[in-house]
Amino acid sequence: MRVIATETRYVVGRTTDTGPATAYGTFVAIRTAATRALGREELTGLRVAVQGLGNVGHRLCTHLA
């Protein structure tokens, strides 16, 4: 985000950790997709592939678990 901020002033998250919000937003998106595509809100029994266990992936797996 620091690099993007060199081109525009409309940037947030330069100094804060946005990983938790990104992980939660991704979790909500997965749950919403399951609701719309499968007609269920629970993710129990579904398999979700997560590529990478960095700042976002690790937190996403925590939400999924």
C-alpha positions as CSV (number, residue, x, y, z in Angstrom):
1,M,0.0,0.0,0.0
2,R,2.9,2.3,0.5
3,V,3.8,2.0,-3.2
4,I,0.3,2.6,-4.3
5,A,0.2,5.7,-2.0
6,T,3.0,7.2,-4.1
7,E,0.5,7.5,-6.9
8,T,-2.7,8.4,-5.1
9,R,-3.8,9.8,-1.7
10,Y,-6.8,7.5,-1.6
11,V,-5.1,4.7,0.3
12,V,-5.7,3.2,3.7
13,G,-3.8,0.6,5.6
14,R,-0.3,1.8,5.1
15,T,0.7,1.5,8.7
16,T,-1.9,-0.9,10.1
17,D,-2.1,-4.6,9.8
18,T,-5.0,-5.3,7.4
19,G,-4.6,-9.0,7.6
20,P,-7.3,-9.6,10.1
21,A,-9.9,-7.6,8.2
22,T,-8.9,-9.3,4.9
23,A,-9.1,-12.8,6.4
24,Y,-12.5,-12.1,7.9
25,G,-13.8,-10.5,4.7
26,T,-12.7,-13.6,2.8
27,F,-14.4,-15.9,5.3
28,V,-17.6,-14.0,4.9
29,A,-17.3,-14.2,1.1
30,I,-16.8,-18.0,1.3
31,R,-19.8,-18.4,3.6
32,T,-21.9,-16.2,1.3
33,A,-20.9,-18.2,-1.7
34,A,-21.8,-21.4,0.0
35,T,-25.2,-20.0,0.9
36,R,-26.0,-18.8,-2.6
37,A,-24.5,-21.8,-4.4
38,L,-25.4,-24.6,-2.0
39,G,-28.2,-23.2,0.0
40,R,-26.4,-23.6,3.3
41,E,-24.8,-21.2,5.7
42,E,-22.7,-23.8,7.5
43,L,-19.3,-24.7,6.1
44,T,-19.1,-27.9,8.0
45,G,-18.2,-30.8,5.7
46,L,-17.0,-28.5,2.9
47,R,-13.4,-28.4,1.7
48,V,-11.7,-25.1,1.2
49,A,-8.3,-24.7,-0.4
50,V,-6.2,-22.0,1.1
51,Q,-3.0,-21.1,-0.7
52,G,-0.4,-19.9,1.7
53,L,-0.5,-19.5,5.5
54,G,0.9,-16.0,5.8
55,N,-0.7,-13.0,7.4
56,V,-4.1,-13.6,5.8
57,G,-4.2,-17.3,5.1
58,H,-3.4,-18.3,8.7
59,R,-6.2,-16.1,10.1
60,L,-8.6,-17.4,7.4
61,C,-7.9,-21.0,8.4
62,T,-8.7,-20.0,12.0
63,H,-12.1,-18.6,10.9
64,L,-12.7,-21.7,8.8
65,A,-11.8,-24.1,11.7
